[in-house]
Amino acid sequence: MVSLNRVVMQPSSRRMINALGPQGLDVAEISGKWGQRFAFKSYAQFRYPKYDVCAAPFVDEVTGAPVQFDLILANQVWEHLDRPYAATRNVYAMLRPGGYFWVAVPFFAPLHAAPQDCSRWSARGLKNLLVEGGFDEDAIHAEQWGNRHVARRNLEEIWPPVHDPETDDIKNDPDMPVCAWALAQKI
């Protein structure tokens, strides 16, 4: 069962990541497990509260230097962070030169505290966040998707709504984003 909120974002994001050649990438995922579906060279998970990406980059316990990765994933996490700008700068510090940060967030979705719910971004807003975090604007690809039908489904009592291919309109309306995602490269 695919969440209606992710029915377009997930295939688009898989294409982005597959284009990077996942088998050659050392990858970290922040508070999620979406990346488990790829055959990465290496894959590590950093879960809150043991690891707080807002506080500092994750460091090597022996050297104290930031742990370096080719790709860092954050799926539906950034909206929960108290300090998303600091967290983005910390991700930037953990990327090797040429490395990537993929982030996906809701835009029009009910509050869902886990442990809190703080922020929303459109594709342009994600790009701005990533620029403030250190990424070059020209090295960021951001997308958004949604429409009023999906927004109405997000108001249903049982959330998130499950995608029904027979009845759900998934045609994009650029003026009604439901979610946004971006891939940014550290140059």
ChimeraX attribute file (.defattr): number of C-alpha atoms within 10 A of each C-alpha:
attribute: neighborCount
match mode: 1-to-1
recipient: residues
	/A:1	8
	/A:2	12
	/A:3	14
	/A:4	24
	/A:5	26
	/A:6	22
	/A:7	17
	/A:8	17
	/A:9	21
	/A:10	17
	/A:11	11
	/A:12	13
	/A:13	18
	/A:14	13
	/A:15	10
	/A:16	15
	/A:17	18
	/A:18	12
	/A:19	9
	/A:20	14
	/A:21	13
	/A:22	17
	/A:23	12
	/A:24	12
	/A:25	18
	/A:26	18
	/A:27	23
	/A:28	27
	/A:29	21
	/A:30	24
	/A:31	20
	/A:32	17
	/A:33	16
	/A:34	14
	/A:35	21
	/A:36	12
	/A:37	8
	/A:38	14
	/A:39	14
	/A:40	17
	/A:41	12
	/A:42	14
	/A:43	17
	/A:44	15
	/A:45	17
	/A:46	16
	/A:47	14
	/A:48	12
	/A:49	8
	/A:50	7
	/A:51	15
	/A:52	16
	/A:53	23
	/A:54	17
	/A:55	11
	/A:56	16
	/A:57	23
	/A:58	19
	/A:59	13
	/A:60	11
	/A:61	9
	/A:62	6
	/A:63	8
	/A:64	9
	/A:65	13
	/A:66	17
	/A:67	17
	/A:68	22
	/A:69	24
	/A:70	22
	/A:71	28
	/A:72	26
	/A:73	24
	/A:74	21
	/A:75	20
	/A:76	18
	/A:77	18
	/A:78	24
	/A:79	23
	/A:80	19
	/A:81	19
	/A:82	14
	/A:83	15
	/A:84	20
	/A:85	18
	/A:86	18
	/A:87	20
	/A:88	24
	/A:89	21
	/A:90	20
	/A:91	29
	/A:92	25
	/A:93	21
	/A:94	24
	/A:95	24
	/A:96	17
	/A:97	14
	/A:98	13
	/A:99	21
	/A:100	26
	/A:101	26
	/A:102	21
	/A:103	23
	/A:104	27
	/A:105	27
	/A:106	24
	/A:107	22
	/A:108	23
	/A:109	20
	/A:110	14
	/A:111	12
	/A:112	13
	/A:113	10
	/A:114	10
	/A:115	9
	/A:116	12
	/A:117	16
	/A:118	15
	/A:119	16
	/A:120	18
	/A:121	23
	/A:122	23
	/A:123	21
	/A:124	16
	/A:125	13
	/A:126	25
	/A:127	25
	/A:128	15
	/A:129	17
	/A:130	27
	/A:131	19
	/A:132	15
	/A:133	19
	/A:134	19
	/A:135	22
	/A:136	15
	/A:137	14
	/A:138	11
	/A:139	17
	/A:140	20
	/A:141	17
	/A:142	20
	/A:143	20
	/A:144	26
	/A:145	26
	/A:146	27
	/A:147	18
	/A:148	18
	/A:149	14
	/A:150	24
	/A:151	19
	/A:152	11
	/A:153	19
	/A:154	20
	/A:155	14
	/A:156	11
	/A:157	8
	/A:158	9
	/A:159	15
	/A:160	18
	/A:161	18
	/A:162	17
	/A:163	19
	/A:164	12
	/A:165	10
	/A:166	6
	/A:167	7
	/A:168	13
	/A:169	15
	/A:170	18
	/A:171	13
	/A:172	16
	/A:173	14
	/A:174	13
	/A:175	11
	/A:176	18
	/A:177	23
	/A:178	28
	/A:179	24
	/A:180	26
	/A:181	27
	/A:182	22
	/A:183	23
	/A:184	26
	/A:185	24
	/A:186	19
	/A:187	14
